[in-house]
């Protein structure tokens, strides 16, 4: 009898253009340049690796829900531009100065 091998499939990588929290987390595992294409809500603190640039297209808003901090940045060479971070209840927790 003749046996055929199953077709070889190439794994599909996530895009570096993101529209939600899960896509952002996955993109940060692979890419050093990530583009936020539309506004979305996050409900967890997202770890930002070294040497990453996260930019927005059209100034989207990341709304924090159930978290006081959007990003945990403990490394250098991180760029965050062209998007807004806000709280779901519009309360300002920190303006960066004390």
C-alpha positions as CSV (number, residue, x, y, z in Angstrom):
1,X,0.0,0.0,0.0
2,X,1.1,3.6,-0.7
3,X,1.1,6.0,2.2
4,X,1.3,9.7,1.8
5,X,2.8,12.1,4.2
6,X,0.6,14.9,5.7
7,X,1.3,18.3,4.1
8,X,3.9,20.4,5.8
9,X,2.4,23.6,7.2
10,X,4.4,26.7,8.1
11,X,3.4,28.2,11.5
12,X,1.7,31.5,11.2
13,X,3.4,34.2,13.2
14,X,1.4,36.9,14.9
15,X,1.5,40.3,13.3
16,X,3.4,43.3,14.7
17,X,0.2,45.4,14.0
18,X,-2.1,44.9,17.0
19,X,-5.7,45.7,17.9
20,X,-6.1,44.1,21.3
21,X,-4.3,43.1,24.5
22,X,-3.6,39.5,23.5
23,X,-2.1,40.6,20.1
24,X,0.1,43.1,21.9
25,X,1.5,40.6,24.3
26,X,2.2,38.1,21.5
27,X,3.8,40.7,19.2
28,X,6.1,41.8,22.0
29,X,7.5,38.2,22.2
30,X,8.7,38.4,18.6
31,X,9.0,42.0,17.3
32,X,11.0,45.0,18.4
33,X,8.6,47.4,16.5
34,X,4.9,47.1,17.3
35,X,2.2,49.3,15.9
36,X,-1.1,49.8,17.8
37,X,-3.8,50.2,15.1
38,X,-6.9,50.9,17.2
39,X,-8.0,51.6,20.7
40,X,-8.5,48.8,23.2
41,X,-8.7,47.9,26.9
42,X,-6.1,46.1,28.9
43,X,-6.7,44.4,32.2
44,X,-3.3,43.2,33.1
45,X,0.2,44.8,33.4
46,X,2.1,44.2,30.2
47,X,5.9,43.4,30.4
48,X,7.9,45.5,27.9
49,X,11.2,43.9,26.8
50,X,14.4,45.8,26.1
51,X,14.8,47.6,22.8
52,X,11.1,47.8,21.9
53,X,9.3,50.5,20.1
54,X,5.5,50.7,20.5
55,X,3.8,53.3,18.4
56,X,0.2,54.2,17.7
57,X,-1.4,54.9,14.3
58,X,-3.8,57.8,14.7
59,X,-3.3,58.2,18.4
60,X,-5.3,55.2,19.7
61,X,-6.2,55.0,23.4
62,X,-5.2,52.1,25.7
63,X,-7.7,52.0,28.5
64,X,-6.6,50.4,31.8
65,X,-9.3,48.3,33.5
66,X,-8.6,46.5,36.8
67,X,-5.0,47.7,36.8
68,X,-3.2,50.9,38.0
69,X,-0.3,50.4,35.6
70,X,-0.4,49.6,31.8
71,X,3.3,48.7,31.2
72,X,6.1,47.3,33.4
73,X,9.3,48.7,31.9
74,X,12.5,47.5,33.7
75,X,14.9,47.8,30.8
76,X,16.4,50.5,28.5
77,X,15.9,51.5,24.9
78,X,12.1,51.5,25.1
79,X,10.1,53.9,22.9
80,X,6.4,54.6,23.5
81,X,4.8,57.1,21.1
82,X,1.7,58.3,19.4
83,X,-0.9,56.7,21.7
84,X,-2.7,57.6,24.9
85,X,-3.0,55.6,28.1
86,X,-6.1,56.3,30.3
87,X,-7.9,54.8,33.2
88,X,-11.3,53.2,32.7
89,X,-12.7,55.4,35.5
90,X,-10.8,58.5,34.2
91,X,-8.9,58.8,37.5
92,X,-5.3,60.0,37.4
93,X,-3.2,57.8,39.6
94,X,0.2,59.3,38.8
95,X,1.4,62.1,36.6
96,X,5.0,61.0,36.8
97,X,6.1,63.5,39.5
98,X,6.0,63.6,43.3
